[in-house]
């Protein structure tokens, strides 16, 4: 008896089957009665989404804010000059010069107004185009949903709604007290390992121009209520080595524009006892931690009381360029001490002769005066490093790769005491040298001071 082969096709879309006999085989022909899936429409939606993402960026949204702030500054200056002219006009050369200055300021204000109007018109046009584009994408996606014959999308939407209803019901029936805040354990705060560094996200010359190539900036890692959005800036105004005041701004926009600042002085002289030496420092709990002028001491400057308290490093620790950051082409003088903050507190990074010039990590207790607590000795020679920073109790070190690239190549986990020399995570530079680099645990950004420019980079975790 001859075998008859049967081919059965099982699919879920509507279909029409016709059967015929060919020889000894039974053959089923499939005819799909549904229209073809419009792949080109889906591809167009994806393209439009990518275009919107590239077109609408945070930097562009801040552009009008920058122009408005600049306009306010110019109008304020114009008002001061007009008052001065009214008060001191001698009907002679002085008045003519002042009028010329006012004329130039009016021209600058007009230029800013033109730019602001142009930006506003662009945003209005962009808003209309985006609204239309989103409406079209919504209609297209609704049309594409008709091809979801298994109703996966519909069921998923229903599941989400039911889940939200259940969660709300649970909250109504059994309210739970707020979860207490727990400090993350060193080295294990749930962020995962660093995968890459993207950016720069922010790139700007400071208000001082290129005059001062050494400095530092950032945000308070543990701010007081109301100070969460403030930024600080320190420039080493004496020989590119010493500083005696901290400049603070209320927002990112104001620090980029260089307006609306307040200065807090450590001392009227520079340099002198307890002023800043070197570009490495960190702000934590409304206090600046840095290397005191010409000493082995860690200084803590309280921004409110304007008082300084200190703690000394071990006697064999390097200072005054004994163990500075460096690479083959450059020595970063007076960088013997580096300071960093992470989710758990403040650290000082230095080197000692007893550890053969290798890096030592010290935890600084933020009491008054500060106290040097636990330390960790590494095998990383300090003069092979250009900068360090801390994330979740893990020290990361950078080195000079080339004029366009800095490389995160090393890590030391203070929880497990393990070292790695094989990270190879690159940072794209805009200037050749990086004088200051630190991590902010609140926004996961690296704050960089590079040859008079201030920058931010985003750390991407696994």
C-alpha positions as CSV (number, residue, x, y, z in Angstrom):
1,X,0.0,0.0,0.0
2,X,1.5,3.3,-1.1
3,X,1.9,6.1,1.6
4,X,0.1,9.4,1.0
5,X,2.2,12.3,2.3
6,X,0.1,15.1,4.0
7,X,1.5,18.6,4.4
8,X,-0.4,20.6,7.0
9,X,0.2,24.4,7.4
10,X,-0.8,25.9,10.7
11,X,-0.8,29.7,10.9
12,X,-2.9,32.2,12.7
13,X,-3.8,34.7,10.0
14,X,-7.0,34.3,8.0
15,X,-6.4,32.1,5.0
16,X,-8.0,30.2,2.2
17,X,-7.0,26.6,1.4
18,X,-7.6,24.8,-1.8
19,X,-6.9,21.0,-2.1
20,X,-5.9,19.0,-5.2
21,X,-4.5,15.6,-5.9
22,X,-1.1,15.5,-7.7
23,X,-0.1,11.9,-8.3
24,X,-0.1,10.2,-4.9
25,X,0.5,13.4,-2.8
26,X,-2.1,15.6,-1.3
27,X,-1.1,19.2,-1.7
28,X,-2.7,22.2,0.1
29,X,-2.2,25.6,-1.4
30,X,-2.2,28.6,0.9
31,X,-3.8,31.9,-0.2
32,X,-3.5,34.7,2.3
33,X,-6.6,37.0,2.1
34,X,-5.1,39.7,4.4
35,X,-3.4,42.7,2.9
36,X,0.4,42.9,3.1
37,X,1.9,44.5,6.2
38,X,2.9,48.1,5.3
39,X,6.5,47.8,6.4
40,X,7.4,51.2,4.7
41,X,5.0,53.0,7.1
42,X,6.6,51.5,10.2
43,X,10.0,52.4,8.8
44,X,8.8,56.0,8.3
45,X,7.7,56.2,11.9
46,X,11.1,55.0,13.2
47,X,12.8,57.6,10.9
48,X,10.6,60.4,12.2
49,X,11.2,59.4,15.8
50,X,15.0,59.5,15.2
51,X,14.6,62.9,13.6
52,X,12.7,64.3,16.5
53,X,15.3,63.0,19.0
54,X,18.1,64.7,17.1
55,X,16.2,67.9,16.6
56,X,14.8,68.5,20.1
57,X,17.7,68.5,22.5
58,X,18.2,69.9,26.1
59,X,20.9,72.2,24.8
60,X,18.5,73.8,22.3
61,X,15.8,74.1,24.9
62,X,18.3,76.1,27.1
63,X,19.2,78.5,24.3
64,X,16.3,80.9,24.9
65,X,17.1,80.9,28.7
66,X,20.7,81.8,28.0
67,X,19.6,84.7,25.7
68,X,17.1,86.0,28.3
69,X,19.7,85.9,31.0
70,X,22.2,87.7,28.8
71,X,19.5,90.3,27.9
72,X,18.7,90.9,31.6
73,X,22.4,91.5,32.2
74,X,22.8,93.9,29.4
75,X,19.6,95.9,30.4
76,X,20.9,96.1,34.0
77,X,24.2,97.4,32.8
78,X,22.5,99.9,30.5
79,X,20.4,101.2,33.4
80,X,23.5,101.7,35.5
81,X,25.3,103.6,32.7
82,X,22.2,105.9,32.1
83,X,22.0,106.7,35.8
84,X,25.8,107.5,35.9
85,X,25.4,109.7,32.9
86,X,22.5,111.6,34.5
87,X,24.5,112.0,37.7
88,X,28.0,112.9,36.3
89,X,27.4,114.4,32.8
90,X,29.9,117.2,32.4
91,X,28.4,118.3,29.0
92,X,31.9,117.5,27.6
93,X,34.1,114.5,26.7
94,X,32.9,112.3,29.5
95,X,29.3,112.7,28.4
96,X,30.1,111.9,24.8
97,X,32.1,108.8,25.8
98,X,29.3,107.6,28.0
99,X,26.7,108.2,25.3
100,X,28.9,106.2,22.9
101,X,29.0,103.3,25.4
102,X,25.3,103.4,25.8
103,X,24.9,103.4,22.0
104,X,27.0,100.2,21.8
105,X,25.1,98.6,24.6
106,X,21.8,99.4,22.8
107,X,23.2,97.7,19.7
108,X,24.1,94.6,21.7
109,X,20.6,94.5,23.3
110,X,19.0,94.8,19.8
111,X,21.2,92.0,18.6
112,X,20.2,89.8,21.5
113,X,16.5,90.7,20.9
114,X,16.9,89.7,17.2
115,X,18.5,86.4,18.3
116,X,15.7,85.8,20.9
117,X,13.0,86.5,18.3
118,X,14.6,84.2,15.8
119,X,14.9,81.5,18.4
120,X,11.3,82.0,19.6
121,X,10.0,81.8,16.0
122,X,12.1,78.7,15.4
123,X,10.7,77.1,18.6
124,X,7.1,78.0,17.5
125,X,7.7,76.4,14.1
126,X,9.3,73.4,15.7
127,X,6.4,73.0,18.1
128,X,3.8,73.1,15.3
129,X,5.8,70.6,13.2
130,X,6.3,68.3,16.1
131,X,2.6,68.4,17.0
132,X,1.7,67.5,13.4
133,X,4.4,64.8,13.3
134,X,3.2,63.2,16.5
135,X,-0.4,63.2,15.3
136,X,0.6,61.5,12.1
137,X,2.7,58.9,14.0
138,X,-0.2,58.2,16.3
139,X,-2.6,57.7,13.4
140,X,0.0,55.4,11.6
141,X,0.5,53.3,14.8
142,X,-3.2,52.9,15.3
143,X,-3.4,51.7,11.6
144,X,-0.6,49.3,12.2
145,X,-2.3,47.9,15.3
146,X,-5.0,46.4,13.0
147,X,-2.4,43.9,11.9
148,X,-2.0,42.6,15.4
149,X,-4.4,39.7,14.9
150,X,-3.3,38.0,18.1
151,X,-4.2,41.3,20.0
152,X,-0.9,41.3,21.9
153,X,-0.8,45.1,22.2
154,X,-4.4,45.3,23.3
155,X,-3.9,42.6,26.0
156,X,-0.6,44.1,27.1
157,X,-2.4,47.5,27.6
158,X,-5.2,45.8,29.5
159,X,-2.6,44.0,31.7
160,X,-0.9,47.3,32.5
161,X,-4.2,48.9,33.4
162,X,-5.2,46.0,35.7
163,X,-1.8,46.0,37.3
164,X,-2.1,49.8,38.1
165,X,-5.6,49.2,39.5
166,X,-4.3,46.4,41.7
167,X,-1.4,48.6,43.0
168,X,-3.7,51.5,43.7
169,X,-6.1,49.1,45.5
170,X,-3.3,47.7,47.6
171,X,-2.2,51.2,48.6
172,X,-5.7,52.2,49.6
173,X,-6.3,49.1,51.7
174,X,-2.9,48.8,53.3
175,X,-0.9,52.0,53.3
176,X,2.8,51.5,53.9
177,X,5.1,53.9,55.8
178,X,7.8,55.6,53.8
179,X,10.9,53.6,53.3
180,X,13.9,54.9,55.3
181,X,16.8,56.2,53.3
182,X,19.8,53.8,53.5
183,X,23.2,54.8,52.5
184,X,24.5,52.5,49.7
185,X,27.1,50.0,50.6
186,X,30.6,50.9,49.3
187,X,31.3,49.5,45.9
188,X,27.8,47.9,45.6
189,X,25.2,50.7,45.2
190,X,23.4,49.1,42.3
191,X,24.8,51.1,39.5
192,X,26.8,48.3,37.9
193,X,30.2,48.7,36.3
194,X,31.1,51.6,34.0
195,X,30.6,50.8,30.3
196,X,31.5,54.0,28.6
197,X,31.7,57.8,29.0
198,X,29.6,59.9,26.6
199,X,29.9,63.6,25.7
200,X,30.9,66.2,26.4
201,X,27.3,67.3,27.3
202,X,28.4,70.8,28.4
203,X,31.4,72.7,27.0
204,X,32.0,76.4,27.8
205,X,34.8,78.8,28.5
206,X,34.6,80.4,32.0
207,X,33.9,84.0,32.6
208,X,37.7,84.5,33.1
209,X,38.5,83.5,29.5
210,X,41.7,81.7,28.8
211,X,43.6,83.6,31.5
212,X,43.4,80.8,34.1
213,X,43.9,77.3,32.8
214,X,43.9,75.6,36.2
215,X,40.7,75.3,38.3
216,X,37.8,73.2,39.4
217,X,34.0,73.2,39.4
218,X,30.9,71.1,40.1
219,X,28.0,70.7,42.5
220,X,27.9,70.0,46.2
221,X,27.8,66.2,46.5
222,X,25.7,66.5,49.7
223,X,23.9,69.8,49.5
224,X,21.9,71.6,52.1
225,X,18.1,72.0,51.4
226,X,17.7,74.7,48.8
227,X,21.2,74.4,47.4
228,X,20.6,71.3,45.2
229,X,20.9,73.2,42.0
230,X,23.9,75.5,42.9
231,X,27.3,75.2,41.1
232,X,30.7,76.2,42.4
233,X,33.8,77.4,40.6
234,X,37.4,77.9,41.8
235,X,40.1,79.3,39.5
236,X,43.7,79.2,40.6
237,X,44.4,82.9,40.0
238,X,47.9,83.1,41.4
239,X,50.6,81.4,39.2
240,X,48.0,78.8,38.2
241,X,48.6,77.1,41.5
242,X,46.8,79.1,44.3
243,X,43.3,80.2,45.0
244,X,41.6,82.1,47.8
245,X,37.9,82.2,47.1
246,X,34.9,80.1,45.9
247,X,32.5,81.5,43.4
248,X,28.9,80.1,43.4
249,X,26.1,80.2,40.9
250,X,22.4,79.4,41.2
251,X,22.1,77.3,38.0
252,X,23.9,75.8,35.1
253,X,22.7,78.6,32.8
254,X,24.2,81.3,35.1
255,X,27.6,79.6,35.4
256,X,27.7,79.2,31.6
257,X,26.9,82.8,31.1
258,X,29.1,83.9,34.0
259,X,26.4,86.1,35.7
260,X,24.6,86.3,39.1
261,X,27.4,84.9,41.2
262,X,28.5,85.2,44.8
263,X,32.1,85.0,46.0
264,X,33.1,83.6,49.4
265,X,36.7,84.3,50.4
266,X,38.9,82.0,52.5
267,X,41.4,84.9,52.9
268,X,42.0,88.3,51.4
269,X,45.6,87.3,50.6
270,X,46.7,84.7,48.1
271,X,48.6,82.6,48.8
272,X,48.7,82.4,52.5
273,X,47.9,80.0,55.4
274,X,45.0,77.7,54.7
275,X,44.3,79.0,51.1
276,X,43.9,76.5,48.2
277,X,47.0,74.8,46.6
278,X,46.5,72.8,43.4
279,X,43.3,72.2,41.3
280,X,42.1,69.1,43.2
281,X,39.2,69.7,45.5
282,X,35.6,68.7,46.2
283,X,32.4,70.3,47.8
284,X,30.6,68.2,50.3
285,X,28.0,69.3,52.9
286,X,28.5,73.1,52.2
287,X,32.3,72.7,52.8
288,X,35.2,72.7,50.4
289,X,37.9,70.1,50.9
290,X,41.4,70.8,49.4
291,X,45.1,70.8,50.0
292,X,46.2,73.6,52.3
293,X,48.9,76.0,51.1
294,X,52.4,74.6,51.5
295,X,51.4,71.9,54.0
296,X,50.6,68.2,54.4
297,X,47.1,69.2,55.6
298,X,43.7,68.5,54.3
299,X,41.7,71.7,54.7
300,X,37.9,71.9,55.3
301,X,36.5,75.4,54.5
302,X,33.0,75.9,55.9
303,X,31.1,78.1,53.4
304,X,28.7,79.4,56.0
305,X,31.0,80.2,58.9
306,X,34.0,80.9,56.7
307,X,36.2,79.0,59.0
308,X,39.0,76.5,58.2
309,X,39.7,73.2,60.1
310,X,42.5,70.8,59.1
311,X,43.8,67.2,59.4
312,X,47.3,66.2,58.6
313,X,48.2,63.3,56.2
314,X,51.0,60.8,57.3
315,X,54.5,62.4,57.5
316,X,55.8,60.4,54.5
317,X,52.9,61.5,52.2
318,X,54.0,63.6,49.2
319,X,53.2,67.3,48.9
320,X,54.5,70.3,46.9
321,X,54.9,68.2,43.7
322,X,56.7,65.2,45.2
323,X,54.1,62.8,43.9
324,X,52.0,64.8,41.4
325,X,49.8,63.6,38.6
326,X,51.7,63.3,35.4
327,X,52.3,61.7,32.0
328,X,55.3,61.4,29.7
329,X,54.9,64.9,28.3
330,X,53.6,66.9,31.3
331,X,53.8,67.2,35.1
332,X,50.7,68.6,36.8
333,X,52.4,70.4,39.6
334,X,50.9,70.6,43.1
335,X,48.5,67.7,42.5
336,X,49.9,65.5,45.2
337,X,46.5,65.3,46.9
338,X,43.3,64.6,45.0
339,X,39.8,64.8,46.5
340,X,36.7,62.9,45.5
341,X,33.2,62.3,46.8
342,X,30.8,59.4,46.1
343,X,27.5,58.2,47.6
344,X,29.1,57.6,51.0
345,X,31.3,60.5,51.6
346,X,34.7,62.2,51.0
347,X,38.1,60.7,50.1
348,X,41.6,62.0,49.7
349,X,43.9,60.3,47.3
350,X,47.7,60.7,47.8
351,X,51.0,58.7,47.7
352,X,53.6,57.8,50.4
353,X,57.2,56.8,50.4
354,X,56.3,53.7,52.5
355,X,54.0,52.6,49.7
356,X,56.8,53.3,47.1
357,X,55.1,56.3,45.6
358,X,51.9,54.3,44.9
359,X,48.4,55.6,45.5
360,X,46.8,55.5,48.9
361,X,43.0,56.0,49.3
362,X,42.0,57.7,52.6
363,X,38.4,58.1,53.8
364,X,37.8,61.5,55.3
365,X,35.3,61.8,58.1
366,X,33.4,65.1,57.5
367,X,33.4,66.2,61.2
368,X,34.9,69.5,62.4
369,X,37.8,69.2,62.4
370,X,37.9,66.4,59.7
371,X,39.4,63.1,60.6
372,X,41.4,60.7,58.4
373,X,39.8,57.3,58.9
374,X,40.3,54.0,57.0
375,X,43.0,53.8,54.2
376,X,43.6,51.4,51.3
377,X,47.1,51.0,49.7
378,X,47.2,50.2,46.0
379,X,49.9,49.2,43.5
380,X,49.2,52.1,41.2
381,X,52.1,54.5,40.9
382,X,50.8,58.0,41.2
383,X,53.0,59.6,38.6
384,X,51.4,57.4,35.9
385,X,48.0,58.9,36.6
386,X,46.4,62.1,35.4
387,X,43.2,62.1,37.5
388,X,41.1,60.0,39.9
389,X,37.5,59.8,40.9
390,X,35.3,57.6,43.1
391,X,32.0,55.8,42.3
392,X,30.3,53.6,44.9
393,X,33.5,53.1,46.8
394,X,35.5,52.2,43.7
395,X,38.5,54.4,42.8
396,X,38.9,55.0,39.0
397,X,42.1,56.4,37.5
398,X,42.7,58.1,34.2
399,X,45.8,58.4,32.0
400,X,46.8,60.5,29.0
401,X,46.1,58.5,25.8
402,X,46.7,61.2,23.2
403,X,45.8,64.8,22.7
404,X,42.2,63.9,21.8
405,X,41.6,61.1,24.3
406,X,41.9,60.4,28.1
407,X,41.5,56.8,29.2
408,X,40.0,55.3,32.3
409,X,42.4,52.4,32.7
410,X,42.4,51.4,36.4
411,X,40.0,50.6,39.3
412,X,40.3,49.7,42.9
413,X,37.3,48.4,44.8
414,X,37.6,49.4,48.5
415,X,35.0,46.7,49.4
416,X,36.8,43.7,47.9
417,X,40.3,45.2,47.7
418,X,40.6,44.1,44.0
419,X,42.5,46.0,41.4
420,X,42.1,46.1,37.6
421,X,44.4,47.6,35.0
422,X,42.4,46.7,31.9
423,X,39.4,49.0,31.7
424,X,40.2,50.9,28.5
425,X,37.2,53.4,28.7
426,X,37.9,56.5,26.6
427,X,37.0,60.1,27.3
428,X,36.8,62.4,24.2
429,X,38.7,65.6,25.0
430,X,38.1,69.0,23.6
431,X,41.4,70.5,25.1
432,X,44.7,68.7,25.5
433,X,45.0,68.6,29.3
434,X,42.5,67.8,32.0
435,X,43.4,69.6,35.2
436,X,40.4,68.5,37.3
437,X,37.9,65.6,37.0
438,X,35.3,64.5,39.5
439,X,32.1,62.5,39.7
440,X,28.7,63.7,41.0
441,X,26.7,60.9,42.5
442,X,23.5,62.9,42.1
443,X,23.4,63.2,38.3
444,X,26.1,60.6,37.3
445,X,28.1,63.2,35.5
446,X,31.8,63.8,35.4
447,X,32.7,67.4,35.9
448,X,35.9,68.5,34.1
449,X,38.1,71.6,34.1
450,X,40.3,71.5,31.0
451,X,42.6,74.3,29.9
452,X,40.2,77.0,31.2
453,X,37.1,75.2,29.8
454,X,34.4,73.6,32.0
455,X,32.8,70.4,30.7
456,X,30.5,67.6,31.7
457,X,30.4,64.0,30.6
458,X,27.8,61.3,31.3
459,X,28.9,58.0,32.8
460,X,26.9,55.0,31.3
461,X,26.6,52.1,33.7
462,X,25.9,48.5,32.8
